[in-house]
Amino acid sequence: MIKIDENLTVTSPVGFKASGIHCGLKKSLLKKDLALIYSDVVATSCGVYTKNKVKGAPLTITKQHLINKKAQAIIINSGNANTCNGDDGLSKAKKMTHLCAKALSIKNDDVLVASTGVIGVPLNIDAIKNGIPQLVGNLSSDIEGAKNASMAIMTTDTVEKQAGIQLNIGGKKVTLAAKGSGMIQPNMATMLSFITTDISISPSLLKEALKESVNISYNRISVDCDSSTNDMVLIMANGLASNETITEKNDDYNLFLEALTTFNIYISKKIAKDGEGATKLIECTVKNANSIEEAEALSKSVITSSLVKAAIFGSDA
């Protein structure tokens, strides 16, 4: 049986480090706003993104850098979504990756970027530039590094969301740190999720597993029925568990997929429960539907209903 372990963090898999600092994007000195997740080696990587037609600049740059299905670091800022800023936004998202790559002495294309926060306001790239030396210097594989990174990607969240799963596939661990806030629905909405694992798996199967698990986890939650511009789920698999590389849909793949799905459902519920203004978490189960698609349509018609939400919020059916 697959069990969630809340003592595991994004740095629990072999070869991963993280850090989080305050660089000045947020007014309060007590609030961290810049995070970094780093793998000691280049990792097989992929992502799933928002279906909103309007996409933030970080998504565009990240998708470009993932064409080769490899990455070694993810730099994330909160406090500013770097969205709807035209060429200035794209230029600054790209500069974030270049500055980070230079500080880490790795390739520019091996750095992914994500942002969350207010839309339509130019990003203070100088604050990020000045903060990167400390961000890189603070990289750590201990719990403190993971906690700081998790705190640095929070916006309206009231609690950080981080946990993991450990499996018996060459001793590999699957861990995830996630950020979630309002606008959850349809299809991921305003949330960032970063998954690290030391499993060795082919790029095509990693992508397939991520997409399948996201479809039945993050894509099935709802808070306020508005879709966002910056949402993404990214996964890095660095292979340092030294298991035999998974290249086909065998028992190891099925176990990995089950763990990934179990974990993403767990984090999805945490995100929905902590949605902007949320006081309750409800679940809708449909039985005896003719198809998965029909069941999803029926259940979403219930959980996205403003009337249902109002009744649940007011505890008055």
C-alpha positions in Angstrom: 0.0 0.0 0.0 1.3 3.4 -1.0 1.5 5.9 2.0 2.0 9.6 2.1 4.9 10.7 4.3 4.6 14.3 5.5 8.2 14.1 6.8 9.6 13.8 3.3 10.3 17.0 1.3 11.4 18.2 -2.1 15.0 17.5 -1.1 14.4 14.0 0.1 15.4 12.2 -3.1 19.1 11.7 -3.7 20.9 14.7 -5.2 18.3 17.5 -4.7 18.8 20.8 -2.9 16.5 23.8 -2.4 16.5 27.3 -0.9 14.2 30.2 -0.4 14.8 33.8 0.5 13.3 37.3 0.6 14.7 39.4 -2.3 12.3 42.3 -2.2 9.4 41.4 -4.5 7.1 41.3 -1.5 7.0 44.3 0.9 7.2 42.4 4.1 10.8 41.4 5.0 9.2 38.4 6.8 7.8 36.9 3.6 10.1 34.9 1.3 9.6 35.5 -2.4 12.3 33.7 -4.4 12.9 29.9 -4.4 15.3 27.5 -6.1 15.2 23.7 -6.6 18.4 22.2 -7.9 19.6 18.7 -8.9 23.3 17.7 -8.6 23.0 16.2 -12.1 20.9 17.0 -15.2 17.5 15.4 -14.8 14.9 14.0 -17.2 12.2 16.6 -16.9 8.7 17.6 -18.3 5.7 19.7 -17.4 2.0 20.1 -17.7 0.6 23.6 -18.1 -2.6 25.7 -17.8 -5.0 25.5 -20.7 -5.8 29.2 -20.5 -5.2 30.8 -23.9 -3.4 33.6 -22.1 -0.1 32.3 -20.7 2.5 33.9 -18.5 6.0 34.6 -19.8 7.6 32.0 -17.5 5.5 29.2 -19.1 6.7 30.2 -22.6 10.4 30.1 -21.5 10.0 26.9 -19.5 8.4 25.1 -22.4 11.2 26.3 -24.7 13.8 25.0 -22.2 12.1 21.6 -21.9 12.2 20.8 -25.7 15.2 18.5 -24.9 13.3 17.0 -21.9 16.1 17.9 -19.5 16.6 20.4 -16.7 18.8 20.8 -13.6 17.2 23.7 -11.7 13.9 25.6 -11.3 13.8 29.2 -10.1 10.5 30.5 -8.8 9.3 33.8 -7.6 6.1 34.9 -5.8 4.6 38.3 -5.5 4.6 38.9 -9.3 3.2 36.6 -12.0 5.2 38.3 -14.8 2.2 38.0 -17.0 0.6 40.4 -19.6 3.8 42.4 -19.8 4.6 41.7 -23.4 8.2 41.4 -24.6 9.4 42.9 -21.3 8.0 39.8 -19.4 9.6 37.3 -21.8 12.9 39.1 -21.6 12.8 39.1 -17.8 11.7 35.5 -17.5 14.6 34.5 -19.8 17.0 36.7 -17.8 16.0 34.9 -14.6 17.1 31.6 -16.1 20.4 33.1 -17.4 21.3 34.7 -14.1 20.5 31.5 -12.2 22.4 29.3 -14.7 25.5 31.6 -14.4 25.4 31.4 -10.6 25.1 27.6 -10.7 27.6 27.2 -13.6 25.1 25.2 -15.7 23.5 25.7 -19.1 20.9 28.3 -19.5 18.5 25.9 -21.1 18.8 23.6 -18.0 17.0 26.2 -15.8 13.2 26.3 -15.7 11.3 29.3 -14.4 7.9 29.9 -12.7 6.2 32.9 -11.3 3.1 33.6 -9.3 1.4 36.7 -8.0 -0.1 39.9 -9.3 -0.7 40.1 -13.1 0.1 43.0 -15.3 2.8 44.6 -13.2 6.4 44.7 -14.5 8.7 42.3 -12.7 11.5 43.8 -10.5 14.3 41.9 -12.2 17.0 43.8 -10.2 15.6 42.5 -6.9 15.9 38.9 -8.3 19.4 39.6 -9.7 20.6 40.9 -6.4 19.0 37.9 -4.5 20.4 35.1 -6.7 23.9 34.9 -5.0 22.2 34.4 -1.6 19.7 32.0 -3.1 22.4 29.8 -4.6 24.6 30.1 -1.5 21.7 28.9 0.7 21.1 25.7 -1.3 20.7 22.8 1.1 19.5 19.2 1.1 18.2 19.4 4.6 14.6 20.1 5.7 15.3 23.8 6.2 16.1 24.4 2.6 13.0 22.6 1.4 10.8 24.5 3.9 12.3 27.9 2.8 11.6 27.1 -0.8 8.1 26.0 0.0 7.4 29.3 1.9 8.9 31.4 -0.9 6.3 30.2 -3.5 3.2 30.9 -1.3 0.8 33.7 -2.1 -2.6 33.5 -0.5 -1.9 30.1 1.0 -2.3 29.8 4.7 -0.2 26.7 5.0 2.7 25.3 3.0 2.1 22.0 1.2 5.0 19.5 1.1 5.2 15.8 1.6 6.4 12.7 -0.2 6.3 9.0 -1.0 9.0 6.4 -0.8 8.8 3.3 -2.9 10.8 0.1 -3.4 12.1 0.7 -6.9 15.8 0.7 -6.3 15.2 2.8 -3.2 13.7 5.7 -5.1 11.7 8.4 -3.4 9.0 10.5 -4.9 8.5 13.9 -3.3 6.6 17.0 -4.1 6.3 20.6 -2.9 3.2 22.4 -4.1 1.8 25.9 -4.0 -1.9 26.5 -4.3 -4.3 29.5 -3.9 -7.5 30.8 -5.5 -8.8 30.3 -9.1 -8.7 26.6 -8.9 -10.8 25.4 -11.9 -10.9 24.5 -14.6 -7.8 22.4 -15.2 -5.1 23.2 -12.6 -5.8 27.0 -12.3 -3.6 29.2 -10.0 -1.2 26.6 -8.7 2.4 25.6 -9.0 3.6 22.1 -8.3 7.2 20.9 -8.3 8.0 17.2 -8.1 11.4 15.8 -7.6 12.3 12.1 -7.8 15.6 10.1 -8.0 14.0 7.4 -10.2 15.5 6.6 -13.6 12.8 6.6 -16.2 12.6 7.4 -20.0 11.4 10.9 -20.9 8.4 9.6 -22.8 7.1 7.5 -19.9 7.7 10.3 -17.4 5.7 12.7 -19.5 2.9 10.1 -19.9 2.8 9.3 -16.2 2.7 13.0 -15.3 -0.1 13.9 -17.7 -2.2 10.9 -16.7 -1.8 11.7 -13.0 -2.5 15.4 -13.4 -5.7 14.7 -15.3 -7.2 12.8 -12.4 -5.9 15.1 -9.6 -5.2 18.8 -10.2 -7.6 18.9 -13.2 -10.5 17.7 -11.0 -10.5 20.4 -8.3 -12.4 23.7 -8.2 -12.5 26.8 -6.0 -13.8 29.9 -7.7 -14.2 28.8 -11.4 -11.6 31.2 -12.9 -8.6 29.8 -14.8 -5.2 31.3 -14.3 -2.3 32.1 -16.6 0.8 30.7 -14.8 -0.1 27.3 -13.6 2.2 24.4 -14.1 3.3 21.1 -12.8 7.0 20.3 -13.3 8.8 17.1 -12.5 12.6 16.3 -12.4 13.8 12.7 -12.3 17.6 12.6 -11.9 18.1 8.8 -11.9 20.4 8.8 -8.8 18.4 6.0 -7.2 20.3 3.8 -9.7 17.3 1.6 -10.4 17.2 -0.1 -13.8 15.8 2.6 -16.1 12.1 2.2 -16.7 11.6 2.1 -20.5 8.4 0.2 -20.8 5.0 -0.1 -19.0 6.0 -2.9 -16.6 5.3 -3.4 -12.9 7.9 -0.7 -11.9 6.2 1.8 -14.2 2.7 0.9 -12.8 4.0 1.3 -9.3 5.5 4.7 -10.1 2.3 5.9 -11.8 0.2 4.8 -8.8 2.5 6.6 -6.4 2.5 9.8 -8.5 -1.2 9.7 -8.9 -1.8 9.1 -5.2 0.5 11.9 -4.3 -1.0 14.4 -6.7 -4.5 13.6 -5.5 -3.3 14.2 -1.9 -1.7 17.6 -2.8 -4.7 18.6 -4.9 -7.0 18.2 -2.0 -4.6 20.2 0.2 -4.7 23.0 -2.4 -8.5 23.0 -2.8 -8.9 23.0 1.0 -6.6 26.0 1.3 -8.2 27.9 -1.7 -8.7 31.6 -1.3 -11.5 32.1 1.3 -12.2 28.3 1.5 -13.6 27.0 4.8 -14.6 23.5 3.7 -13.5 20.7 1.4 -16.2 18.8 -0.4 -15.9 15.7 -2.6 -18.4 14.5 -5.2 -18.5 10.8 -6.2 -20.4 9.6 -9.2 -21.2 5.9 -9.5 -22.5 3.8 -12.4 -21.6 6.3 -15.1 -21.3 5.1 -18.6 -17.8 6.5 -19.0 -15.1 8.4 -17.1 -15.9 11.5 -19.2 -19.5 11.4 -18.3 -18.7 10.9 -14.6 -16.3 13.9 -14.7 -18.9 16.1 -16.4 -21.5 15.2 -13.8 -19.3 15.7 -10.8 -17.9 19.0 -12.1 -21.4 20.3 -12.6 -21.9 19.8 -8.9 -18.6 21.0 -7.4 -18.5 24.1 -9.7 -22.0 25.2 -8.9 -22.1 28.5 -7.1 -25.4 27.4 -5.4 -23.9 24.3 -4.1 -20.8 26.2 -2.8 -23.0 28.8 -1.2 -25.1 26.1 0.6 -22.0 24.3 1.8 -20.3 27.5 2.9 -23.4 28.5 4.8 -23.9 25.0 6.2 -27.5 25.3 5.0 -28.7 22.9 2.3 
